C-alpha cells in the first residue's frame, strides 16, 4: 500500500494513526512559535540594509520564505546589484515549488484553496506535514504551523524594523549578523548525516572564499553548487567501491 493510499483510507476523525489532534497542534505550535520569533532578526537586518519599513513588511507578507528574504537584504546591504540579489533569493525559493508538488498530494485541498495554501509552503510547514501519519493530521499540522508562523513572522518583522529605526546604526550594535546567526542556529541541529555536514561545509567554504572576488549576491549562488558536487563525488566513490568489490570476487 502506498503512502498516498494509506492517507486516503485513514479515518478523518479523532486520533487516527495513534496521534491525537492535540499532539499535532502542540508540535505545529512549537515549530511556528520558535521560527516565527526569528522575524525580529529579519526586520532588523532589512531595516539596517536600507529598506524602508513598508518594503520590509511587504517582503514578509508577500515573499514569506525566510532564507530568500535574508539572502535578498544581505546582498543589498553588501552593495550588490538588485537583480543579482533578486536572483539569489529566487533560486533559494525554488525549493518551495518542489515541496508544493509533494504537499499537493498529501493535503488534497480543493482547487479554490490551493493558491492561498501555496503561500504557506515553506520548510517548516513541509517538515511538520510530512511527519504526520494521516491526511487529517497533515492538514492540521500544515494549517497550524502555517498560520502561527505567518502571523508571528510578520508581527516580529514589523517590531524588528521599528526597533532598528529607533536604535539607528545596526552595524554598530552588531545586529547585521543577527539573521545569519539565527539560521545557523536553526540549521545546525538538523545536520545529522555526514553528507549533509559535508554539503554545509563546502557551501560555507565556497561562499566565504568567493566573497572577496565576486560581486555581492553571487557567492550565495555559487555556494548552491555544493550539494550537486558533493552528491556527485559520493556517487562516484560508491560506484568505485562497487567495482572494486566485483573485481575482488572474480
C-alpha positions, 0 to 999 in steps of 0.5 A: 500500500502506498503512502498516498493510499494509506492517507486516503483510507485513514479515518478523518476523525479523532486520533487516527494513526495513534496521534491525537489532534492535540499532539499535532497542534502542540508540535505545529505550535512549537515549530511556528512559535520558535521560527516565527520569533526569528522575524525580529532578526529579519526586520532588523537586518532589512531595516539596517540594509536600507529598506524602508519599513513598508518594503520590509513588511511587504517582503514578509507578507508577500515573499514569506520564505525566510532564507530568500528574504535574508539572502535578498537584504544581505546582498543589498546591504553588501552593495550588490546589484538588485537583480543579482540579489533578486536572483539569489533569493529566487533560486533559494525559493525554488525549493518551495515549488518542489515541496508544493508538488509533494504537499499537493498530494498529501493535503488534497485541498480543493482547487479554490484553496490551493493558491492561498495554501501555496503561500504557506509552503515553506520548510517548516510547514513541509517538515511538520506535514510530512511527519504526520501519519494521516491526511487529517493530521497533515492538514492540521499540522500544515494549517497550524504551523502555517498560520502561527508562523505567518502571523508571528513572522510578520508581527516580529518583522514589523517590531524588528524594523521599528526597533532598528529605526529607533536604535539607528546604526545596526552595524554598530550594535552588531545586529547585521549578523543577527539573521545569519546567526539565527539560521545557523542556529536553526540549521545546525541541529538538523545536520545529522548525516555526514553528507549533509555536514559535508554539503554545509561545509563546502557551501560555507567554504565556497561562499566565504572564499568567493566573497572577496572576488565576486560581486555581492549576491553571487557567492550565495549562488555559487555556494548552491553548487555544493550539494550537486558536487558533493552528491556527485563525488559520493556517487562516484566513490560508491560506484568505485567501491562497487567495482572494486568489490566485483573485481575482488570476487572474480 
